[in-house]
Amino acid sequence: MQRILHLLIEYSQNAFVPGRSIADNVLLAQELLAGYNQVRLPQRCTIKVDIQKAYDSVNWDFILESLNIFKFPPRFITLIEQCITTASFSISLNGSIHGFFQGSRGIRQGGPVFTYLFVIVMEIWHVLLKVRVQNDDNFQYHWKCHELGILNLCFADDVLISVQALFIQLASSKIHWLNLL
């Protein structure tokens, strides 16, 4: 998975993608935010989306379907399914382990395979967001992003979305294109 991840993931996401650096997105974000205090520039708004408990909330079926979408071999998908669905957990109380229980969603943090799975899930989110805004006649790219078609920047479980609008306009439209699933 590590060897092909950079071929599957667009450049809006650089965290945990081999051969890329999250620092590139940090520099791009700094460039996008430069001049926000200047009134003479076009209307713009950047929203930081923090995906709470990102790893814990990923739906297993969504992970497996994402792997199917990217045409991973069925045997590989079955192995991943075994890894994510057979994990059991216990609680340590005062140093004593109590009971085991099965999870129903989420992936473990720490192992590279799970990190790559999360990157793939975020790529699907990015693609869904792109499709949503492409079908929205009112959406306008941030003036610094339009030529490159940059919609968002991913920082693991944080996402920056930059658009050409005032925040009040986005709030009044309830940012309907963020509701993807």
N, CA, C and O of each residue as an XYZ file, in Angstrom:
724
protein
N       0.838     -1.184      0.000
C       0.000      0.000      0.000
C       0.885      1.251      0.000
O       0.587      2.235     -0.678
N       1.958      1.199      0.757
C       2.851      2.345      0.852
C       3.435      2.729     -0.509
O       3.593      3.913     -0.806
N       3.751      1.742     -1.322
C       4.401      1.999     -2.612
C       3.492      2.703     -3.621
O       3.982      3.402     -4.509
N       2.191      2.527     -3.496
C       1.280      3.105     -4.497
C       0.446      4.266     -3.970
O      -0.275      4.908     -4.734
N       0.538      4.539     -2.680
C      -0.324      5.561     -2.086
C      -0.181      6.915     -2.785
O      -1.178      7.599     -3.015
N       1.027      7.298     -3.116
C       1.240      8.603     -3.760
C       0.584      8.679     -5.142
O       0.339      9.774     -5.650
N       0.301      7.538     -5.744
C      -0.376      7.517     -7.045
C      -1.886      7.701     -6.900
O      -2.552      8.145     -7.835
N      -2.422      7.360     -5.735
C      -3.864      7.401     -5.499
C      -4.340      8.718     -4.895
O      -5.486      9.122     -5.090
N      -3.459      9.375     -4.170
C      -3.850     10.519     -3.356
C      -3.453     11.822     -4.048
O      -2.308     11.986     -4.469
N      -4.416     12.751     -4.163
C      -4.130     14.049     -4.773
C      -3.206     14.865     -3.871
O      -3.020     14.548     -2.696
N      -2.638     15.910     -4.439
C      -1.651     16.710     -3.719
C      -2.237     17.600     -2.635
O      -1.482     18.271     -1.932
N      -3.538     17.632     -2.476
C      -4.114     18.402     -1.377
C      -3.819     17.726     -0.040
O      -3.974     18.331      1.020
N      -3.397     16.475     -0.104
C      -3.121     15.703      1.101
C      -1.670     15.214      1.060
O      -1.294     14.414      0.203
N      -0.879     15.704      1.989
C       0.526     15.322      2.022
C       0.916     14.582      3.294
O       1.969     13.945      3.334
N       0.100     14.650      4.320
C       0.425     13.965      5.572
C       0.391     12.457      5.365
O      -0.576     11.918      4.826
N       1.434     11.790      5.790
C       1.547     10.325      5.784
C       1.617      9.712      4.385
O       1.531      8.492      4.244
N       1.771     10.529      3.364
C       1.916      9.996      2.012
C       3.410      9.935      1.710
O       4.078     10.968      1.682
N       3.939      8.733      1.486
C       5.374      8.598      1.229
C       5.827      9.477      0.058
O       5.169      9.546     -0.980
N       6.960     10.141      0.252
C       7.503     11.012     -0.778
C       6.964     12.431     -0.732
O       7.370     13.274     -1.532
N       6.058     12.703      0.190
C       5.500     14.045      0.336
C       5.755     14.543      1.754
O       6.050     13.763      2.660
N       5.637     15.836      1.923
C       5.862     16.434      3.234
C       4.671     17.298      3.620
O       4.185     18.099      2.822
N       4.209     17.127      4.850
C       3.107     17.949      5.342
C       3.520     19.417      5.375
O       2.669     20.307      5.353
N       4.829     19.669      5.429
C       5.329     21.047      5.427
C       4.909     21.786      4.158
O       4.730     23.003      4.188
N       4.750     21.073      3.050
C       4.290     21.712      1.811
C       2.904     22.321      2.000
O       2.642     23.433      1.540
N       2.018     21.592      2.680
C       0.678     22.120      2.927
C       0.712     23.272      3.926
O      -0.079     24.210      3.822
N       1.625     23.204      4.891
C       1.768     24.298      5.853
C       2.188     25.572      5.122
O       1.629     26.642      5.362
N       3.166     25.457      4.235
C       3.615     26.627      3.467
C       2.509     27.165      2.563
O       2.340     28.379      2.444
N       1.765     26.276      1.932
C       0.663     26.700      1.073
C      -0.426     27.392      1.896
O      -0.990     28.395      1.461
N      -0.718     26.860      3.076
C      -1.715     27.483      3.952
C      -1.265     28.881      4.369
O      -2.072     29.810      4.405
N       0.012     29.032      4.681
C       0.525     30.360      5.035
C       0.362     31.333      3.870
O       0.003     32.494      4.066
N       0.626     30.858      2.676
C       0.476     31.706      1.487
C      -0.995     32.093      1.275
O      -1.296     33.236      0.932
N      -1.897     31.142      1.478
C      -3.325     31.433      1.310
C      -3.814     32.459      2.323
O      -4.647     33.308      2.005
N      -3.294     32.378      3.537
C      -3.767     33.255      4.604
C      -3.065     34.610      4.621
O      -3.502     35.521      5.325
N      -1.997     34.752      3.865
C      -1.289     36.035      3.812
C      -2.219     37.109      3.248
O      -2.861     36.909      2.218
N      -2.280     38.228      3.925
C      -3.085     39.345      3.447
C      -4.548     39.292      3.856
O      -5.346     40.091      3.365
N      -4.922     38.377      4.735
C      -6.326     38.312      5.152
C      -6.776     39.583      5.867
O      -7.972     39.866      5.938
N      -5.827     40.346      6.394
C      -6.194     41.578      7.087
C      -6.318     42.771      6.137
O      -6.594     43.887      6.578
N      -6.118     42.547      4.849
C      -6.197     43.632      3.869
C      -7.576     43.648      3.206
O      -8.012     42.659      2.617
N      -8.232     44.768      3.313
C      -9.592     44.904      2.799
C      -9.623     44.970      1.276
O     -10.613     44.562      0.669
N      -8.578     45.467      0.652
C      -8.585     45.689     -0.798
C      -8.535     44.402     -1.616
O      -8.745     44.444     -2.828
N      -8.268     43.283     -0.998
C      -8.203     42.003     -1.708
C      -9.604     41.413     -1.856
O     -10.510     41.804     -1.120
N      -9.803     40.484     -2.787
C     -11.136     39.877     -2.967
C     -11.647     39.202     -1.691
O     -10.875     38.828     -0.808
N     -12.965     39.063     -1.626
C     -13.572     38.373     -0.490
C     -12.991     36.969     -0.393
O     -12.767     36.304     -1.404
N     -12.755     36.537      0.823
C     -12.198     35.203      1.007
C     -12.521     34.710      2.403
O     -12.742     35.483      3.335
N     -12.540     33.411      2.507
C     -12.828     32.784      3.790
C     -12.122     31.438      3.825
O     -12.159     30.682      2.854
N     -11.486     31.148      4.932
C     -10.863     29.843      5.128
C     -11.460     29.228      6.380
O     -11.521     29.859      7.435
N     -11.892     28.004      6.244
C     -12.518     27.280      7.348
C     -11.620     26.113      7.718
O     -11.181     25.355      6.853
N     -11.349     25.974      9.006
C     -10.590     24.819      9.481
C     -11.590     23.810     10.036
O     -12.343     24.105     10.964
N     -11.582     22.633      9.458
C     -12.470     21.560      9.897
C     -11.629     20.566     10.689
O     -10.686     19.976     10.160
N     -11.976     20.386     11.951
C     -11.286     19.414     12.801
C     -12.187     18.195     12.910
O     -13.283     18.271     13.465
N     -11.731     17.089     12.388
C     -12.538     15.872     12.412
C     -12.329     15.203     13.764
O     -11.309     14.555     14.001
N     -13.310     15.370     14.646
C     -13.197     14.842     15.999
C     -13.135     13.330     15.993
O     -13.861     12.659     15.261
N     -12.257     12.814     16.820
C     -12.105     11.363     16.976
C     -12.072     10.675     15.618
O     -12.742      9.669     15.390
N     -11.284     11.239     14.736
C     -11.268     10.811     13.337
C     -11.039      9.319     13.180
O     -11.805      8.643     12.494
N     -10.013      8.808     13.796
C      -9.702      7.387     13.646
C     -10.788      6.521     14.286
O     -11.110      5.447     13.776
N     -11.347      6.985     15.393
C     -12.347      6.203     16.123
C     -13.696      6.153     15.424
O     -14.488      5.246     15.679
N     -13.968      7.106     14.553
C     -15.312      7.195     13.975
C     -15.422      6.653     12.553
O     -16.505      6.691     11.968
N     -14.335      6.154     11.989
C     -14.376      5.657     10.613
C     -15.195      4.366     10.541
O     -14.948      3.415     11.282
N     -16.154      4.356      9.650
C     -17.011      3.188      9.450
C     -16.250      2.112      8.676
O     -15.644      2.401      7.645
N     -16.279      0.875      9.169
C     -15.530     -0.216      8.539
C     -15.991     -0.477      7.109
O     -15.167     -0.691      6.219
N     -17.297     -0.458      6.885
C     -17.802     -0.684      5.528
C     -17.306      0.399      4.571
O     -17.022      0.129      3.404
N     -17.207      1.622      5.080
C     -16.703      2.722      4.256
C     -15.241      2.487      3.882
O     -14.843      2.743      2.746
N     -14.446      2.003      4.826
C     -13.038      1.689      4.537
C     -12.956      0.634      3.446
O     -12.214      0.791      2.477
N     -13.711     -0.431      3.604
C     -13.653     -1.534      2.642
C     -14.144     -1.091      1.265
O     -13.573     -1.480      0.246
N     -15.188     -0.288      1.235
C     -15.687      0.219     -0.049
C     -14.675      1.168     -0.688
O     -14.518      1.183     -1.909
N     -13.992      1.956      0.137
C     -12.943      2.843     -0.382
C     -11.837      2.039     -1.051
O     -11.338      2.422     -2.109
N     -11.459      0.932     -0.438
C     -10.430      0.069     -1.033
C     -10.922     -0.523     -2.352
O     -10.154     -0.661     -3.304
N     -12.206     -0.871     -2.402
C     -12.801     -1.360     -3.656
C     -12.767     -0.285     -4.736
O     -12.440     -0.564     -5.889
N     -13.102      0.934     -4.359
C     -13.109      2.042     -5.317
C     -11.730      2.231     -5.931
O     -11.604      2.508     -7.124
N     -10.701      2.080     -5.112
C      -9.327      2.234     -5.604
C      -8.771      0.951     -6.217
O      -7.586      0.865     -6.538
N      -9.646     -0.045     -6.374
C      -9.299     -1.292     -7.082
C      -8.175     -2.100     -6.416
O      -7.327     -2.680     -7.094
N      -8.186     -2.125     -5.078
C      -7.254     -3.009     -4.385
C      -7.709     -4.445     -4.597
O      -8.906     -4.689     -4.749
N      -6.791     -5.396     -4.610
C      -7.163     -6.799     -4.840
C      -8.091     -7.322     -3.738
O      -7.933     -6.954     -2.574
N      -9.055     -8.174     -4.093
C      -9.997     -8.716     -3.109
C      -9.305     -9.389     -1.920
O      -9.750     -9.242     -0.782
N      -8.236    -10.114     -2.173
C      -7.514    -10.790     -1.079
C      -6.956     -9.765     -0.090
O      -7.020     -9.975      1.121
N      -6.420     -8.679     -0.591
C      -5.889     -7.615      0.259
C      -7.010     -7.001      1.098
O      -6.841     -6.762      2.293
N      -8.153     -6.751      0.462
C      -9.292     -6.153      1.168
C      -9.769     -7.089      2.273
O     -10.121     -6.636      3.362
N      -9.781     -8.392      1.998
C     -10.174     -9.375      3.019
C      -9.207     -9.337      4.200
O      -9.636     -9.408      5.351
N      -7.925     -9.226      3.930
C      -6.936     -9.142      5.014
C      -7.144     -7.880      5.851
O      -7.074     -7.925      7.080
N      -7.393     -6.779      5.196
C      -7.662     -5.528      5.917
C      -8.930     -5.671      6.753
O      -8.980     -5.221      7.897
N      -9.945     -6.296      6.181
C     -11.193     -6.510      6.922
C     -10.927     -7.314      8.188
O     -11.462     -6.997      9.250
N     -10.111     -8.344      8.081
C      -9.767     -9.146      9.259
C      -9.030     -8.298     10.301
O      -9.284     -8.421     11.499
N      -8.136     -7.454      9.849
C      -7.372     -6.600     10.777
C      -8.269     -5.627     11.532
O      -8.086     -5.418     12.731
N      -9.222     -5.040     10.850
C     -10.012     -3.995     11.501
C     -11.222     -4.529     12.257
O     -11.695     -3.880     13.190
N     -11.728     -5.690     11.876
C     -12.965     -6.167     12.514
C     -12.740     -7.187     13.621
O     -13.669     -7.480     14.373
N     -11.553     -7.728     13.742
C     -11.336     -8.765     14.758
C     -10.637     -8.246     16.003
O     -10.396     -9.010     16.938
N     -10.310     -6.972     16.032
C      -9.637     -6.416     17.210
C     -10.586     -6.428     18.397
O     -11.774     -6.139     18.260
N     -10.050     -6.764     19.560
C     -10.845     -6.690     20.785
C     -10.118     -5.793     21.778
O      -8.903     -5.611     21.704
N     -10.871     -5.249     22.689
C     -10.349     -4.261     23.624
C     -10.692     -4.673     25.043
O     -11.647     -5.415     25.271
N      -9.912     -4.190     25.987
C     -10.200     -4.427     27.395
C      -9.957     -3.133     28.154
O      -9.345     -2.195     27.644
N     -10.446     -3.108     29.373
C     -10.296     -1.928     30.216
C      -9.403     -2.295     31.386
O      -9.571     -3.344     32.009
N      -8.452     -1.418     31.679
C      -7.567     -1.622     32.826
C      -8.039     -0.717     33.951
O      -8.039      0.507     33.823
N      -8.441     -1.332     35.051
C      -8.898     -0.600     36.227
C      -7.976     -0.933     37.386
O      -7.870     -2.090     37.792
N      -7.321      0.066     37.908
C      -6.376     -0.136     39.011
C      -5.356     -1.218     38.692
O      -4.992     -2.009     39.562
N      -4.901     -1.254     37.467
C      -3.873     -2.202     37.062
C      -4.382     -3.578     36.691
O      -3.593     -4.421     36.265
N      -5.667     -3.837     36.838
C      -6.235     -5.142     36.488
C      -7.040     -5.028     35.201
O      -7.821     -4.094     35.020
N      -6.835     -5.997     34.308
C      -7.561     -6.034     33.039
C      -8.947     -6.626     33.290
O      -9.081     -7.667     33.933
N      -9.967     -5.956     32.780
C     -11.348     -6.403     32.958
C     -12.021     -6.559     31.605
O     -12.168     -5.590     30.859
N     -12.425     -7.770     31.294
C     -13.245     -8.070     30.122
C     -12.621     -7.714     28.790
O     -11.654     -6.958     28.707
N     -13.203     -8.281     27.756
C     -12.834     -7.972     26.385
C     -14.110     -7.631     25.631
O     -15.152     -8.246     25.857
N     -14.032     -6.678     24.761
C     -15.194     -6.354     23.940
C     -14.732     -6.037     22.531
O     -13.606     -5.589     22.311
N     -15.621     -6.278     21.587
C     -15.342     -6.042     20.168
C     -15.689     -4.597     19.819
O     -16.647     -4.033     20.346
N     -14.917     -4.022     18.947
C     -15.251     -2.705     18.424
C     -16.308     -2.845     17.340
O     -16.574     -3.947     16.859
N     -16.907     -1.728     16.961
C     -17.905     -1.764     15.887
C     -17.568     -0.776     14.769
O     -18.220     -0.756     13.725
N     -16.553      0.030     15.002
C     -16.088      0.976     13.986
C     -14.726      1.499     14.432
O     -14.265      1.215     15.537
N     -14.098      2.261     13.556
C     -12.826      2.882     13.898
C     -11.633      2.021     13.540
O     -11.748      0.819     13.304
N     -10.488      2.676     13.509
C      -9.230      1.988     13.254
C      -8.222      2.437     14.301
O      -8.311      3.538     14.845
N      -7.271      1.566     14.568
C      -6.254      1.878     15.573
C      -5.321      2.956     15.044
O      -5.056      3.042     13.845
N      -4.839      3.764     15.953
C      -3.835      4.756     15.593
C      -2.458      4.163     15.842
O      -2.269      3.373     16.766
N      -1.514      4.545     15.024
C      -0.142      4.131     15.285
C       0.473      3.272     14.207
O       1.570      3.572     13.736
N      -0.199      2.217     13.804
C       0.370      1.342     12.788
C       0.305      1.990     11.421
O      -0.667      2.679     11.113
N       1.327      1.782     10.588
C       1.324      2.431      9.271
C       0.153      2.021      8.390
O      -0.371      2.849      7.645
N      -0.265      0.773      8.458
C      -1.391      0.339      7.619
C      -2.639      1.137      7.965
O      -3.377      1.549      7.071
N      -2.881      1.358      9.246
C      -4.078      2.082      9.666
C      -3.992      3.556      9.270
O      -4.995      4.172      8.908
N      -2.796      4.106      9.343
C      -2.602      5.488      8.896
C      -2.899      5.606      7.405
O      -3.558      6.553      6.976
N      -2.422      4.657      6.621
C      -2.675      4.686      5.177
C      -4.158      4.504      4.877
O      -4.684      5.116      3.947
N      -4.831      3.672      5.657
C      -6.280      3.509      5.480
C      -6.994      4.837      5.725
O      -7.914      5.205      4.994
N      -6.557      5.548      6.762
C      -7.181      6.836      7.054
C      -6.923      7.834      5.927
O      -7.809      8.614      5.576
N      -5.728      7.816      5.363
C      -5.404      8.693      4.232
C      -6.339      8.395      3.058
O      -6.813      9.314      2.391
N      -6.599      7.123      2.810
C      -7.504      6.734      1.718
C      -8.924      7.213      1.997
O      -9.604      7.697      1.092
N      -9.373      7.081      3.234
C     -10.706      7.562      3.609
C     -10.797      9.073      3.392
O     -11.801      9.567      2.878
N      -9.761      9.804      3.779
C      -9.770     11.255      3.587
C      -9.738     11.626      2.104
O     -10.282     12.658      1.711
N      -9.109     10.798      1.288
C      -9.104     11.061     -0.159
C     -10.515     10.914     -0.729
O     -10.929     11.706     -1.575
N     -11.242      9.915     -0.275
C     -12.635      9.754     -0.718
C     -13.447     10.975     -0.292
O     -14.259     11.482     -1.067
N     -13.230     11.448      0.935
C     -13.917     12.650      1.416
C     -13.591     13.833      0.501
O     -14.478     14.602      0.132
N     -12.327     13.970      0.143
C     -11.889     15.057     -0.742
C     -12.584     14.969     -2.108
O     -13.046     15.981     -2.637
N     -12.655     13.781     -2.667
C     -13.298     13.591     -3.976
C     -14.789     13.922     -3.884
O     -15.334     14.577     -4.772
N     -15.445     13.474     -2.822
C     -16.868     13.786     -2.635
C     -17.085     15.293     -2.512
O     -18.044     15.835     -3.062
N     -16.195     15.961     -1.793
C     -16.296     17.411     -1.654
C     -16.122     18.099     -3.007
O     -16.857     19.032     -3.331
N     -15.157     17.641     -3.791
C     -14.937     18.225     -5.122
C     -16.163     18.060     -6.014
O     -16.562     18.998     -6.703
N     -16.754     16.880     -6.001
C     -17.950     16.637     -6.814
C     -19.081     17.551     -6.354
O     -19.797     18.128     -7.172
N     -19.232     17.675     -5.038
C     -20.310     18.509     -4.495
C     -20.161     19.960     -4.933
O     -21.133     20.574     -5.372
N     -18.963     20.513     -4.821
C     -18.808     21.932     -5.176
C     -18.829     22.147     -6.686
O     -19.215     23.222     -7.144
N     -18.423     21.153     -7.465
C     -18.493     21.288     -8.923
C     -19.936     21.360     -9.401
O     -20.219     21.926    -10.458
N     -20.839     20.791     -8.629
C     -22.256     20.822     -8.980
C     -22.992     21.990     -8.335
O     -24.211     22.102     -8.466
N     -22.268     22.855     -7.643
C     -22.862     24.000     -6.960
C     -22.535     25.268     -7.753
O     -21.384     25.704     -7.791
N     -23.545     25.850     -8.379
C     -23.338     27.051     -9.197
C     -22.871     28.250     -8.377
O     -22.281     29.181     -8.925
N     -23.128     28.238     -7.075
C     -22.763     29.372     -6.228
C     -21.344     29.280     -5.675
O     -20.822     30.262     -5.147
N     -20.723     28.125     -5.790
C     -19.385     27.955     -5.214
C     -18.342     28.695     -6.042
O     -18.363     28.653     -7.272
N     -17.427     29.375     -5.350
C     -16.305     30.040     -6.015
C     -15.023     29.684     -5.276
O     -14.942     29.787     -4.052
N     -14.032     29.268     -6.040
C     -12.730     28.986     -5.447
C     -12.146     30.250     -4.821
O     -12.423     31.362     -5.270
N     -11.346     30.070     -3.794
C     -10.532     31.150     -3.234
C      -9.721     31.740     -4.384
O      -9.235     30.992     -5.232
N      -9.565     33.042     -4.433
C      -8.932     33.687     -5.588
C      -7.498     33.229     -5.810
O      -7.008     33.295     -6.938
N      -6.809     32.764     -4.766
C      -5.444     32.256     -4.950
C      -5.430     30.781     -5.355
O      -4.385     30.251     -5.731
N      -6.573     30.126     -5.281
C      -6.644     28.680     -5.536
C      -7.278     28.326     -6.868
O      -7.134     27.200     -7.343
N      -7.969     29.260     -7.468
C      -8.775     28.964     -8.653
C      -7.964     28.342     -9.785
O      -8.356     27.318    -10.346
N      -6.845     28.954    -10.116
C      -6.057     28.474    -11.256
C      -5.553     27.046    -11.046
O      -5.516     26.253    -11.987
N      -5.168     26.723     -9.816
C      -4.660     25.378     -9.515
C      -5.774     24.399     -9.151
O      -5.539     23.193     -9.070
N      -6.975     24.908     -8.933
C      -8.087     24.044     -8.557
C      -7.962     23.492     -7.150
O      -8.462     22.405     -6.862
N      -7.296     24.234     -6.269
C      -7.127     23.780     -4.884
C      -8.399     24.092     -4.116
O      -8.805     25.250     -4.019
N      -9.009     23.089     -3.585
C     -10.231     23.244     -2.808
C      -9.940     23.159     -1.319
O     -10.450     23.954     -0.530
N      -9.122     22.196     -0.943
C      -8.825     22.006      0.467
C      -7.405     21.480      0.643
O      -6.787     20.966     -0.288
N      -6.916     21.627      1.859
C      -5.620     21.077      2.248
C      -5.846     20.171      3.448
O      -6.473     20.577      4.426
N      -5.342     18.955      3.379
C      -5.505     18.000      4.479
C      -4.251     17.959      5.336
O      -3.131     17.917      4.829
N      -4.461     17.973      6.631
C      -3.396     17.832      7.616
C      -3.803     16.688      8.542
O      -4.232     16.924      9.671
N      -3.670     15.464      8.071
C      -4.112     14.274      8.813
C      -5.616     14.395      9.070
O      -6.412     14.199      8.151
N      -6.020     14.718     10.320
C      -7.451     14.790     10.623
C      -7.969     16.229     10.705
O      -9.049     16.467     11.246
N      -7.226     17.163     10.184
C      -7.668     18.551     10.055
C      -7.682     18.911      8.573
O      -6.837     18.458      7.800
N      -8.649     19.726      8.195
C      -8.784     20.124      6.796
C      -8.998     21.634      6.744
O      -9.800     22.181      7.502
N      -8.281     22.300      5.851
C      -8.506     23.719      5.574
C      -9.247     23.828      4.252
O      -8.820     23.266      3.244
N     -10.353     24.551      4.260
C     -11.123     24.784      3.042
C     -11.133     26.288      2.805
O     -11.586     27.055      3.655
N     -10.636     26.701      1.655
C     -10.568     28.125      1.323
C     -11.498     28.407      0.152
O     -11.465     27.722     -0.871
N     -12.326     29.430      0.324
C     -13.294     29.779     -0.712
C     -13.310     31.289     -0.915
O     -12.788     32.040     -0.091
N     -13.905     31.723     -2.005
C     -14.073     33.149     -2.263
C     -15.473     33.534     -1.814
O     -16.446     33.389     -2.554
N     -15.550     34.019     -0.605
C     -16.829     34.427     -0.020
C     -16.548     35.031      1.345
O     -15.447     34.910      1.882
N     -17.535     35.665      1.881
C     -17.451     36.111      3.264
C     -18.034     35.017      4.143
O     -18.937     34.292      3.726
N     -17.520     34.899      5.354
C     -18.001     33.842      6.239
C     -19.504     33.949      6.456
O     -20.193     32.932      6.535
N     -20.016     35.167      6.553
C     -21.450     35.342      6.775
C     -22.261     34.753      5.625
O     -23.349     34.223      5.847
N     -21.744     34.839      4.397
C     -22.434     34.235      3.255
C     -22.432     32.714      3.381
O     -23.427     32.053      3.083
N     -21.305     32.174      3.825
C     -21.228     30.721      3.997
C     -22.151     30.262      5.110
O     -22.841     29.250      4.981
N     -22.161     31.009      6.201
C     -23.002     30.633      7.334
C     -24.473     30.672      6.946
O     -25.249     29.815      7.369
N     -24.863     31.664      6.141
C     -26.270     31.753      5.751
C     -26.668     30.618      4.809
O     -27.831     30.217      4.778
N     -25.715     30.103      4.046
C     -26.040     28.968      3.177
C     -25.854     27.645      3.910
O     -26.057     26.572      3.343
N     -25.462     27.739      5.183
C     -25.259     26.569      6.051
C     -24.196     25.630      5.508
O     -24.153     24.453      5.863
N     -23.350     26.154      4.653
C     -22.228     25.398      4.090
C     -22.693     23.990      3.712
O     -22.081     22.994      4.098
N     -23.780     23.931      2.955
C     -24.418     22.652      2.623
C     -23.490     21.685      1.915
O     -23.710     20.476      1.987
N     -22.474     22.162      1.242
C     -21.599     21.249      0.519
C     -20.624     20.532      1.437
O     -19.928     19.619      0.993
N     -20.554     20.926      2.720
C     -19.719     20.179      3.670
C     -20.417     18.918      4.155
O     -19.761     17.993      4.635
N     -21.729     18.870      4.037
C     -22.483     17.702      4.475
C     -22.455     16.663      3.358
O     -23.358     16.605      2.523
N     -21.407     15.849      3.357
C     -21.167     14.963      2.219
C     -21.840     13.613      2.333
O     -22.278     13.049      1.331
N     -21.926     13.099      3.521
C     -22.408     11.717      3.661
C     -23.761     11.649      4.318
O     -24.302     10.560      4.506
